Amino acid sequence: QVQLVESGGGLVQAGGSLRLSCVVSGSTLRIGAIGWYRQAPGNLRELVSEITSGGSINYADSVKGRFTISRDDDKNMGYLQMNNLKPEDTAVYYCKAHTGWRYYWGQGTQVTVSS
């Protein structure tokens, strides 16, 4: 019954910016860690960034300094601000949220960065 829906993906030129959003609904438990992952064709799904309920944050080396993760627990939202996008960032981006002992995935949103 817990559902995650990502939005904000799209087509952008290299050097541009996008802001991804993830809304979590249906959870009767507190939301723990929220993470953003991405998967390009032929590749494994990889961690982009994660923020815990306590505010601890980590980033993949490839996005450090360009991406910023945040959350708004009053709105049950997670965000990923992506600046200075590169063609290598092209992928489907997925939101992952932990609630209790479980975790859930969103359906993904496509991010395409052109040269």
C-alpha positions as a printed NumPy array, in Angstrom:
array([[  0.   ,   0.   ,   0.   ],
       [  3.004,   2.272,   0.354],
       [  3.546,   4.079,  -2.907],
       [  6.369,   6.259,  -4.166],
       [  5.958,   8.507,  -7.192],
       [  8.871,  10.357,  -8.769],
       [  8.531,  13.413, -10.944],
       [ 10.684,  16.116, -12.468],
       [ 12.637,  14.151, -15.033],
       [ 12.973,  15.245, -18.607],
       [ 15.326,  16.274, -21.375],
       [ 17.98 ,  18.864, -20.628],
       [ 21.18 ,  20.047, -22.26 ],
       [ 24.554,  19.447, -20.672],
       [ 25.166,  22.005, -17.979],
       [ 21.484,  22.355, -17.21 ],
       [ 19.553,  21.527, -14.075],
       [ 16.621,  19.401, -13.002],
       [ 14.875,  18.934,  -9.686],
       [ 13.457,  15.496,  -8.957],
       [ 10.706,  14.965,  -6.407],
       [  9.499,  11.841,  -4.655],
       [  6.24 ,  11.709,  -2.727],
       [  5.614,   8.845,  -0.311],
       [  2.019,   7.898,   0.451],
       [  0.271,   5.163,   2.381],
       [  2.838,   4.682,   5.123],
       [  1.594,   4.476,   8.687],
       [  5.165,   4.379,   9.959],
       [  7.815,   7.026,  10.041],
       [  9.869,   7.303,   6.88 ],
       [ 13.472,   6.403,   7.442],
       [ 16.161,   6.794,   4.833],
       [ 15.293,   8.204,   1.42 ],
       [ 17.62 ,   7.406,  -1.431],
       [ 17.969,   8.215,  -5.093],
       [ 19.302,   5.592,  -7.474],
       [ 19.77 ,   5.521, -11.208],
       [ 20.008,   2.87 , -13.866],
       [ 21.176,   3.292, -17.432],
       [ 20.56 ,   0.603, -20.069],
       [ 22.935,  -2.311, -19.579],
       [ 24.067,  -1.072, -16.185],
       [ 23.253,  -2.021, -12.635],
       [ 21.157,   0.26 , -10.513],
       [ 23.545,   2.48 ,  -8.58 ],
       [ 23.231,   4.683,  -5.552],
       [ 23.28 ,   8.389,  -6.341],
       [ 22.562,   9.842,  -2.923],
       [ 20.874,   8.982,   0.341],
       [ 19.63 ,  10.94 ,   3.326],
       [ 18.704,   9.297,   6.614],
       [ 15.928,  10.349,   8.944],
       [ 18.614,  11.917,  11.11 ],
       [ 19.935,  14.022,   8.255],
       [ 23.078,  12.077,   7.427],
       [ 23.855,  12.382,   3.71 ],
       [ 26.094,  10.582,   1.285],
       [ 26.732,  11.043,  -2.435],
       [ 28.287,   9.004,  -5.158],
       [ 31.648,  10.445,  -6.146],
       [ 30.369,  11.068,  -9.657],
       [ 27.709,  13.532,  -8.472],
       [ 29.381,  15.099,  -5.456],
       [ 29.365,  18.866,  -5.72 ],
       [ 26.679,  18.866,  -8.403],
       [ 23.672,  17.156,  -6.793],
       [ 21.926,  17.999,  -3.536],
       [ 19.549,  15.688,  -1.703],
       [ 16.937,  16.953,   0.736],
       [ 13.679,  15.956,   2.374],
       [ 10.539,  17.504,   3.809],
       [  9.001,  15.134,   6.326],
       [  5.918,  17.318,   6.809],
       [  5.122,  16.755,   3.132],
       [  6.449,  13.183,   2.935],
       [  8.719,  14.34 ,   0.147],
       [ 12.252,  13.695,  -0.97 ],
       [ 14.134,  15.814,  -3.481],
       [ 17.198,  15.641,  -5.644],
       [ 18.478,  18.902,  -7.087],
       [ 20.735,  18.147, -10.04 ],
       [ 22.978,  20.901, -11.376],
       [ 25.651,  20.946, -14.062],
       [ 24.201,  17.832, -15.615],
       [ 26.381,  15.703, -17.859],
       [ 25.462,  13.186, -20.569],
       [ 26.779,  10.479, -18.234],
       [ 23.913,  11.331, -15.872],
       [ 21.387,  10.017, -18.392],
       [ 19.415,   7.235, -16.721],
       [ 16.135,   6.317, -15.124],
       [ 16.166,   7.738, -11.618],
       [ 14.413,   5.859,  -8.83 ],
       [ 13.371,   6.93 ,  -5.375],
       [ 13.736,   4.462,  -2.516],
       [ 12.201,   4.941,   0.913],
       [ 12.477,   2.904,   4.081],
       [  9.541,   2.508,   6.46 ],
       [  9.93 ,   0.234,   9.438],
       [ 11.548,  -2.998,   8.319],
       [ 10.552,  -2.515,   4.677],
       [ 11.698,  -0.43 ,   1.775],
       [  9.89 ,   0.593,  -1.38 ],
       [ 10.771,   1.759,  -4.878],
       [  9.154,   4.319,  -7.086],
       [  8.44 ,   3.665, -10.741],
       [ 11.31 ,   5.813, -11.939],
       [ 11.6  ,   8.984, -13.958],
       [ 13.696,   9.385, -17.092],
       [ 16.505,  11.926, -17.13 ],
       [ 18.153,  12.533, -20.482],
       [ 21.094,  14.906, -20.842],
       [ 22.103,  15.865, -24.363],
       [ 25.587,  16.968, -25.413]])
